[in-house]
Amino acid sequence: MTFSDTVKKHGLLLERSQTTTLQVNVGLTCDLTCRHCHQQAGPHRPEQMSAAVIDEVIACARRLRFETADITGGAPELFPGLSRLVTALAQSTPKVIVRTNLTALARPEARSLPELYRSCGVTVAASLPALNPEQTEAQRGSGVWSASLDMLRRLNDLGYGREGSGLELILISNPAGAFLSPAQAQAEQRFHRDLERRHGITFSKLFTLANAPLGRFRSWLESSGNLTPYLEKLEAGFNPCAVEGLMCRSFISVDWNGHLYDCDFNLAAGIPLGGTRRHITELRELPQPGSPIATADYCFTCTAGSGSSCSGSTVP
């Protein structure tokens, strides 16, 4: 059964609510080639947002007044226009989030970014898949564990993740294999306890995400013989309570060329906003509540179990 049929079977209707978040994918250049990456980002990917598209994104944010701007990639730190984009979005949008794999933030060309984030009040959303080097590096590559911890300590030194600082440090955890994440609340308790006790690291909150069967992760599922069982697991885990909190109901994603999508997964799959190809220069008003959302079978990723989104679980 397709995703849309499953939603209908449960008497639900998947359509837009109020659009609050502009997610900006600045390109696919990355210093890592993570196995789970649905965008297939890596050092060999040249796609990056042009100066003209940066201007169009900034103009859109000033025109439509989103509640949140969420910057992702690839590794945003490897995008030369990031400082200008962050500074401008922070002036027009109440909350700016920058996603990081932590290792790119440690590179020499990104040295000034943590201080810029602090001065702009940016929320940092940092990937840390697991609490041990073996699982983390199996997914992300050799040397990632120690580099990640070093950067988390630096962010802590700047006030990120420290109580009372007002500087939010979110950690993002996702599974290494063809299974779903543990319950977010329990995982967050374990991350808080272990990171502070073993490494002296604190953070604000943890989001647990499921891996979408797209891009490099789908290739791994196919080569390992796990694709069909994983798809069946996602579909069998459909939770109707997760539909209300789906990110596609309140997000618009814009890619490095300025084209619009309902979410980052649809961006990776090339399925445009509401099923109709549009450019950010055409976005003169936010989509009306009730507008259609383009779906595909990988959407079961976001409704399995406790649900999954860029903001973590969708079911408390």
C-alpha positions in Angstrom: 0.0 0.0 0.0 1.3 3.5 -0.8 2.0 6.1 1.8 -0.9 8.3 0.7 -3.3 5.3 0.7 -2.1 4.3 4.2 -2.8 7.9 5.5 -6.3 7.7 3.9 -7.0 4.3 5.4 -6.6 5.7 8.8 -9.1 8.5 8.0 -6.4 11.2 7.9 -5.6 13.9 5.5 -2.0 15.0 4.9 -2.0 18.7 3.9 -0.1 21.8 4.9 -0.7 23.6 8.2 0.9 27.0 8.8 4.3 27.2 7.2 6.8 28.4 9.7 10.2 27.2 8.6 12.4 27.9 5.7 15.0 25.1 5.4 18.0 26.2 3.2 20.2 23.5 1.7 23.3 25.4 0.6 24.8 22.5 -1.3 26.2 19.0 -1.2 29.9 19.6 -0.6 30.9 17.8 2.6 34.2 16.6 4.2 32.5 13.2 5.0 30.8 10.5 3.0 28.4 9.1 5.7 26.7 5.8 4.9 23.3 7.1 5.9 23.4 10.3 3.9 20.2 10.6 1.8 21.7 13.5 -0.1 24.9 11.6 -1.1 26.9 14.5 0.0 30.7 14.3 0.0 34.0 15.9 -1.0 33.4 15.2 -4.7 30.1 17.0 -4.8 30.5 20.5 -6.4 26.9 21.7 -5.9 26.8 25.0 -3.9 24.4 27.9 -3.7 25.4 30.9 -5.9 25.6 34.5 -4.7 22.5 35.3 -6.7 20.4 32.6 -5.0 21.7 33.7 -1.5 20.3 37.1 -2.3 17.0 35.5 -3.3 16.8 33.5 -0.1 17.6 36.5 2.1 14.9 38.5 0.2 12.4 35.8 0.7 13.1 35.6 4.4 12.6 39.3 4.7 9.4 39.2 2.6 7.6 36.3 4.2 8.9 36.4 7.8 9.4 32.8 8.7 9.6 31.8 12.4 12.7 29.7 11.8 15.5 29.5 9.2 17.2 26.1 9.2 20.5 25.9 7.2 21.7 22.5 6.1 23.8 20.7 3.4 26.2 18.9 2.8 28.4 20.6 5.3 27.3 24.2 5.5 30.7 25.2 6.8 32.3 24.4 3.4 29.9 26.9 1.7 31.8 30.2 1.2 28.6 32.3 1.5 27.6 30.9 4.9 28.6 33.9 7.1 26.7 36.3 4.9 23.6 34.1 4.9 23.6 33.5 8.7 24.1 37.2 9.4 21.3 38.3 7.1 18.8 35.6 8.2 19.5 36.3 11.9 18.3 39.9 11.3 15.0 38.8 9.8 14.1 35.5 11.4 13.6 34.9 15.1 15.4 31.6 15.1 18.3 30.4 12.9 19.5 26.9 13.1 22.8 25.7 11.4 23.3 22.0 11.1 26.9 20.6 11.4 28.7 17.3 11.3 31.2 18.9 13.8 34.3 17.8 11.8 33.7 20.5 9.1 33.2 23.1 11.9 36.7 22.2 13.1 38.4 22.9 9.7 40.7 26.0 9.5 38.4 27.8 7.0 35.5 27.5 9.6 37.5 28.8 12.5 35.5 32.0 13.0 32.1 30.4 12.6 31.4 29.4 16.2 32.0 33.0 17.4 29.7 34.2 14.6 27.0 31.8 15.6 27.3 33.0 19.2 27.1 36.6 18.3 24.0 36.0 16.1 22.3 33.7 18.7 22.3 30.8 16.2 21.1 27.3 17.4 23.7 24.7 16.5 22.3 21.2 15.6 25.2 18.8 15.7 25.3 15.2 14.4 26.6 12.7 17.0 25.1 9.3 16.0 26.2 7.3 19.0 28.0 7.3 22.4 31.0 5.2 21.3 33.7 5.6 18.7 33.1 2.3 17.0 29.5 2.9 16.0 30.1 6.6 15.2 33.1 5.9 12.9 31.4 2.9 11.2 28.8 5.3 10.0 30.8 8.5 9.5 34.5 7.6 9.0 37.8 7.2 10.9 38.8 10.0 13.2 35.3 11.5 13.4 34.7 10.6 17.1 37.6 12.5 18.7 37.2 15.4 16.3 33.5 15.6 17.2 34.1 15.6 21.0 36.8 18.3 20.6 34.4 20.5 18.8 31.6 19.9 21.3 34.0 21.0 24.1 34.8 24.2 22.2 31.1 24.9 21.7 30.6 24.3 25.5 33.5 26.8 26.2 31.6 29.4 24.2 28.5 28.8 26.2 26.7 26.4 23.9 24.7 23.8 25.7 25.5 25.4 29.1 22.5 26.1 31.3 21.5 29.8 31.5 23.6 30.8 28.4 20.7 31.0 26.0 22.8 29.3 23.4 21.1 26.1 22.2 23.2 23.0 21.3 21.1 20.2 19.9 22.6 16.8 19.2 21.3 14.6 16.4 21.4 10.8 16.7 20.5 8.3 14.0 20.9 4.5 13.7 23.9 2.9 12.0 21.9 0.2 10.4 18.5 -0.9 9.1 16.6 -0.3 12.3 14.8 2.5 14.0 16.1 4.8 16.7 15.4 4.1 20.4 12.8 6.3 22.2 14.0 9.9 22.2 13.4 10.7 25.8 15.4 7.7 27.1 18.2 8.2 24.6 18.5 11.9 25.7 18.9 10.9 29.3 21.6 8.4 28.4 23.4 10.9 26.2 23.3 13.6 29.0 24.6 11.1 31.6 27.4 9.6 29.5 28.7 12.7 27.7 28.9 14.7 30.9 30.4 11.9 33.1 32.9 10.6 30.6 33.8 13.6 28.6 32.6 16.7 30.5 30.3 17.7 27.6 26.8 19.2 28.1 24.1 19.9 25.5 20.5 21.3 25.4 18.5 18.5 23.9 18.7 15.4 21.7 16.8 14.6 18.6 16.6 11.0 17.4 16.0 10.5 13.6 15.3 7.6 11.4 17.3 7.1 8.2 15.4 7.6 4.9 15.8 4.9 2.3 17.2 7.4 -0.2 20.6 8.2 -1.7 23.7 6.5 -0.2 21.7 4.8 2.6 19.4 3.2 0.0 22.4 1.9 -1.9 23.7 0.4 1.3 20.4 -1.2 2.0 20.3 -2.7 -1.5 23.9 -4.0 -1.4 23.4 -5.5 2.1 20.1 -7.2 1.3 18.3 -5.0 3.8 16.1 -2.8 1.5 12.9 -4.9 1.4 13.0 -5.7 5.2 13.7 -2.1 6.0 10.8 -0.8 3.8 8.5 -3.4 5.4 9.6 -2.3 8.9 8.9 1.4 8.1 5.5 0.6 6.7 4.5 -1.8 9.5 5.6 0.8 12.0 3.2 3.5 10.6 1.8 5.5 13.5 -1.2 7.7 12.7 -0.4 9.9 15.6 2.9 10.9 13.9 1.1 12.5 10.9 0.1 15.8 12.6 3.7 16.7 13.5 5.3 15.9 10.1 7.8 18.5 9.0 6.4 18.7 5.5 3.3 20.3 7.0 5.2 23.4 8.2 8.5 23.4 6.2 9.6 24.7 2.9 13.0 23.5 1.6 15.0 25.4 -0.9 17.9 23.9 -2.7 21.2 25.5 -3.9 19.5 26.4 -7.2 16.6 28.1 -5.5 14.0 25.4 -6.3 11.4 24.6 -3.6 10.3 21.3 -2.0 8.1 20.1 0.9 11.0 18.7 2.8 14.7 17.7 2.5 13.8 14.1 1.5 11.7 15.3 -1.4 14.6 17.6 -2.3 16.9 14.6 -2.4 14.3 12.7 -4.6 13.7 15.7 -6.8 9.9 15.9 -6.0 9.0 19.6 -6.0 6.8 21.6 -3.6 3.2 20.3 -3.8 4.2 18.4 -6.9 4.7 21.6 -9.0 8.2 22.9 -9.8 8.7 26.5 -8.4 11.6 28.8 -7.8 12.0 30.9 -4.6 11.6 34.1 -6.6 8.0 33.0 -7.3 7.2 32.5 -3.6 5.3 35.8 -3.0 3.2 34.4 -0.1 3.4 31.3 2.1 1.4 28.2 1.0 -2.1 28.3 2.4 -3.1 25.8 5.1 -4.7 22.9 3.3 -2.3 23.1 0.3 -1.3 19.6 -1.1 2.0 17.9 -0.1 3.9 15.7 -2.5 4.5 12.2 -1.0 6.4 9.0 -1.8 6.9 5.7 -0.1 10.0 6.9 1.8 7.6 9.1 3.8 7.0 6.0 6.0 10.4 7.0 7.5 8.7 10.0 9.2 5.7 8.1 10.5 7.3 4.9 11.9 7.2 4.4 15.6 7.4 7.8 17.4 7.8 9.6 14.1 10.9 11.4 12.8 11.6 14.9 11.6 14.3 17.5 11.5 13.0 18.4 14.9 13.2 14.9 16.3 10.3 12.6 17.2 6.9 13.9 16.3 5.1 11.9 19.0 5.9 12.7 22.6 
